[in-house]
Amino acid sequence: MDDLLADFIAETREMLEASGGELVAWEADPADRARLDTIFRFVHTVKGNCGFFDFPRLAGLSHAAEDALADCRAGRRDPDQQLVSAVLAVIDRIALMIDAIEAGEAFPEGGDDSLIAALDVSHETVSGAGLAGVKEGSNPPLHAPAETLLAANDEAAAPYRRTETATAQRTIRLPVELLDRVMSGVSDMVLARNDLAHRLRQAGNQPTIDGPFERLTTILSDVRDAITRMRMQRIETLFGALPRLVRDLSAELGKQVMVDLDGGDVELDREMIETIRDPLTHIIRNAIDHGIEAPSARLASGKREIGLLAIAARQSGNTISIVISDDGRGLDEERIAAKAIATGLITAAERAVASRDKILNLIFEPGFSTAETVSNVSGRGVGLDVVRQNLEKVGGSIKVSSQPGEGTLFSLQIPLTLSIIAGLTVEVGGHRFAIPQSYVEEIVQGTARALEFTRMGETALVTFRGNRVPCLMLGEVLGVASCEIAASEPTLVMLRLASGDLFALAVEGIHNHGDLVVKPLAPAVMRTGLYAGSTLLDDGQPVLLLDVANIAAQANLVSDTRVRALGTLDEETATTSDMPRAMLFTDFAGRRSAVRLELVQRIETAPAAAIDRSAARPRVVIDGLILPLIGLPEAPLAQSRVRLLRLSDGACELLYAVREVEDAVELTEALHPVPEDPLAEAVTLIGGQPVTLIDAHELFARHGEPPIAAARPRCMLPPGEWARTILAPLVASAGYDIVSEDDADNAAIGIVFDDIFEVAEALGRTLPGRVIRLRDQPDAPEGCETIYRYDREGLLAALAAASRAGIRTGEAA
Amino acid sequence: MTGDLLVIARIAGRRCALAALDVKSVIEIGTVTPIPRAPAWIAGITALRSQALTVIDCRRALGLGGVLAADEWATDHRAVVVAEGGHSYALMVDSIEDITTAAGEAGQVPGGFGAEWSRVATGMIETLAGPALMLDLAALLAGPEVARHEIEAGI
């Protein structure tokens, strides 16, 4: 009996969730028979199920609602606002009663009659108004034999029902623990398989075993996918409740809001759906309370009376993005800034230089809340900072953008699942650790000098794309002794936090990446604040997953002040500030100059050797494009690397060589024209010093030309995983385009394994014009022109030689 | 308590008893991956099939690490796997002796067991294989810091 009751409660709950949205949709379009049928079915099922149990009040309520809805279905009355509200009230009461039944409590007496009466009142008003057109049933009994009504109505409803059942998914209910057990069982199987694979490799090729083993592998990965999907749930389950929420809120606040849901079929981890439920609700509350204006105000500003709230979910790779946008009044930058200054989040000076975007995103800072009067809708003591915290806890992020008077757009990024993430394994001091891939922006390898690695006090800084980025030594963070060689030539993992802050993590090596099944850690280990979980590598070794956000927070890298202090030297073009902005630099003649920031695409660093001065105008190849270069001194360059501003007018690009890039600045002072210098647009004061502003028009008129793609030498690789994953990056970094055999022309060089080469030669197959032969053993046989496949220097030298030879033959031809 | 099955293990040379119901299994301990910056009594994590176990050095978890030289007693190559609060732990002990039956309730002895032991012990228990100190798993896994904090808070 208990089981039966639990099923009844669960089933009723499920239908309650589904019908909330249906009711609102039905209210919007009373003629929608399909919606009406769904709601009718709900109350009918509740009433029917009550028969098994002794719930007279539940039965009475559902019966009354069923009667009223049956009248609508039979066309005896029109569903109106009052009826919908009355039916909603009844459904709410049913939900409360179900809660009480589950908790085993007695539900407070009374109140049912007034709800039933509300159904009836609206009924009488309607039937009274439509009396002339109604032949019979103008006085239907309150407790009419519903069965007779049903029997009559079922036939009429039949065609509508059929379409409904087609879309319904068949589901069964399972405890989550069972799913978890199956999932860990499959994980065990994968590990056993990996162990077996390892042993098979040691034993050598055994065709009789290899075949079935391959099949096992395929099946296992299929099963693993399916199990993973079992944890997934359509985001519909979350969306289902939103129309009702929006309806109730807008009614309460006297606003009219239409909700538009999109992407309900996107699937998300069950636990993740629970995690984002509150943040989503909070943002919707905010949007209706503060965003969307009252109908009169909307009409006054020339908008539609009904506000639009659009919620869309999209999956892209391993993340789900949910966008909540409204067409309300938008965020008030000035008020946010004033509030932020008042609460000490930023200083007035910082306000002056901060972009609109930066100011708007201050609403996620702890201790920020703009609403002066705390309404009972949004002001619940939980700010957007908590929303952001909760999202960051699961590796997500939130951003806001807004146009004054046009609306606000919140965009949430959340990882697909909590338990399986893409990760990168790094090594330091002989220990291995995993980093969630979602944080990794880029991996940079190079000498300390190339990265301009410096120590400012205790803090290490590196230069990445023209920005000084704080750098954490993973070895120091973890207190693990790291070896000397690695310190002089570190591998940097550039990590982008959800808040947008970028920092570098220096490690000794990168191992591999792949999907990691993350398991929780014991509380005593979690207290270190460095780890987010543990995972097992393919060889069964446990590794710890680093809690990147927390490590950064412990190093004080997340505070906004630091980002502002460092500023960004480039790509600040997204600013909406009215002040024109310029990039300040010192050119090779020692003059301080500036160029309008909109023109600056990027700051490049090129080795001096890469500059080709043979033609009348110097050129540099960057990213495979030949670009004209100006601003170089006559004398040969003293330094080995030169900083270049990459300028673009949209079509043409050119590079401007500079001695030093200083900063992005606002042009606040008056611009004085300089007619005597054609290349100068004006002279202005920046920080009290005169600065020449470059005339972009003249610059592009003189030097601009569309970039020409430099013909990169092409290279064919041997087939196989090794070539694709290990050899290809090396070849590409040596300046080659990787081509497939079909695309290769005569000029392409080929890399082949020596055994293949010998076979091809023996069979007289055609080979590319130039070939680099690789061998498997470090030691070369006598008189053999092969290169050991891990001989990096040898390979690079051979590739460089082949590339030079290619250019010569190309020129000769 | 009488009649309950107990696992008898030796920690820092003392006979200790764990309720057999708490003990999931006894494993050969494989490679232990150390956890930098974790408390000293956490030796690291190790893998049991697809599960990661937190390896606890019981002597240090008692707070005896400083008093006793680490190699005064050898550690068993086997570890006791227990579950507590939804997490699984592998307890590193001197040796795992026996499984036996309790022959009475856990009781106190005059003078107590000493500060470290009193924190983790529910009392002395008579078993069919002789007396042993009954351990409170949750207290043991809370680590020695808790005791120190309590003392500090008391002052």
Interface residues (C-beta under 8 A of the other chain):
Chain A: S184 S187 D188 V190 L191 H431 R432 L478 G479 V480 V517 K519 P520 L521 A522 P523 A524 V525 T528 L530 Y531 S534 T535 L536 G540 Q541 P542 V543 L544
Chain B: T31 T33 P34 I35 P36 R37 A38 P39 I42 I45 T46 A47 R49 S50 Q51 A52 T54 G85 G86 H87 Y89 L141 A142 G143
